[in-house]
Amino acid sequence: MNHPAMKPIAQILESVVEHLVDQRQSSTSSLTVLANWETLAPPVWSEHGRPIRLEDGELVVALPDGATASLLRFRVGELMDAINGALETAAVTTVRVITERTR
């Protein structure tokens, strides 16, 4: 029985293993960013912001108030470049800024 929708087990296992490796790298990057925020983030971010989570490339950063959040939204590229450069990977693809009051 050679059905067109059937795939060899080796091909299925390969895609499962690749997915698990991607998941592990993502969790490692997330833990690294959260644990090393003070050294990874540029000073203006590390002094005012607090990382909440890094999931599927989205880094969520909490800032103390709306004024600080408004100012730093224009500097997300600097934050992404610093973190991705230090990790030597594109772990952060977007940054979502929230204020402490909206959490």
C-alpha positions as CSV (number, residue, x, y, z in Angstrom):
1,M,0.0,0.0,0.0
2,N,1.7,3.1,-1.2
3,H,-0.7,5.9,-0.4
4,P,0.4,9.4,-1.5
5,A,-0.4,10.9,2.0
6,M,1.8,8.3,3.8
7,K,5.3,9.4,4.8
8,P,8.2,7.3,5.8
9,I,8.6,7.1,9.6
10,A,12.2,8.5,9.3
11,Q,10.8,11.6,7.7
12,I,8.2,12.0,10.4
13,L,10.7,11.5,13.2
14,E,13.1,14.0,11.6
15,S,10.5,16.7,11.7
16,V,9.6,15.9,15.3
17,V,13.3,16.1,16.4
18,E,13.8,19.4,14.5
19,H,10.7,20.8,16.3
20,L,12.0,19.7,19.7
21,V,15.4,21.3,19.0
22,D,13.8,24.5,18.0
23,Q,11.7,24.5,21.2
24,R,14.8,23.9,23.3
25,Q,16.7,26.7,21.7
26,S,13.8,29.0,22.2
27,S,13.5,28.2,25.9
28,T,17.2,28.6,26.4
29,S,17.2,32.0,24.7
30,S,14.2,33.0,26.9
31,L,15.9,32.0,30.1
32,T,19.2,33.7,29.1
33,V,17.4,37.0,28.4
34,L,15.4,36.9,31.6
35,A,18.4,35.9,33.7
36,N,20.9,38.2,32.1
37,W,18.7,41.3,31.4
38,E,21.1,43.7,33.2
39,T,24.0,42.8,30.9
40,L,22.2,42.0,27.7
41,A,19.9,45.1,27.4
42,P,21.3,48.6,26.7
43,P,21.5,50.6,30.0
44,V,18.4,52.8,29.2
45,W,16.4,49.6,28.9
46,S,17.9,47.7,31.8
47,E,17.6,50.7,34.2
48,H,13.9,51.3,33.5
49,G,12.5,48.0,32.0
50,R,11.9,44.5,33.3
51,P,11.5,41.6,30.9
52,I,8.4,39.6,31.4
53,R,8.8,36.8,28.8
54,L,10.3,35.9,25.5
55,E,8.0,33.6,23.5
56,D,8.0,32.9,19.8
57,G,10.4,35.7,19.2
58,E,8.2,38.3,21.0
59,L,9.9,40.0,24.0
60,V,7.5,41.6,26.4
61,V,9.1,44.4,28.5
62,A,7.3,46.1,31.4
63,L,8.1,49.8,32.0
64,P,7.1,51.9,35.0
65,D,4.9,54.4,33.2
66,G,3.4,55.5,29.9
67,A,5.9,58.3,29.4
68,T,8.9,56.0,29.7
69,A,7.1,53.4,27.5
70,S,6.4,56.1,24.8
71,L,10.1,57.2,24.8
72,L,11.5,53.7,24.6
73,R,9.2,52.4,21.9
74,F,11.3,54.4,19.5
75,R,14.4,52.5,20.6
76,V,13.2,48.9,20.3
77,G,15.6,48.3,17.4
78,E,18.5,49.1,19.7
79,L,17.2,46.6,22.3
80,M,16.7,43.8,19.7
81,D,20.1,44.4,18.1
82,A,21.8,44.2,21.5
83,I,20.1,41.0,22.6
84,N,20.3,39.3,19.3
85,G,24.0,40.3,18.9
86,A,24.9,39.0,22.3
87,L,23.0,35.7,21.8
88,E,24.3,35.5,18.2
89,T,20.8,34.5,17.0
90,A,17.6,36.2,16.0
91,A,15.8,35.2,19.3
92,V,14.0,38.6,19.5
93,T,11.9,39.5,16.4
94,T,9.5,41.9,18.0
95,V,9.2,43.8,21.3
96,R,6.0,44.6,23.0
97,V,6.2,47.3,25.6
98,I,3.7,47.4,28.5
99,T,3.4,49.6,31.5
100,E,3.3,48.2,35.0
101,R,-0.2,49.4,35.5
102,T,-1.5,47.5,32.5
103,R,-0.2,44.1,33.6
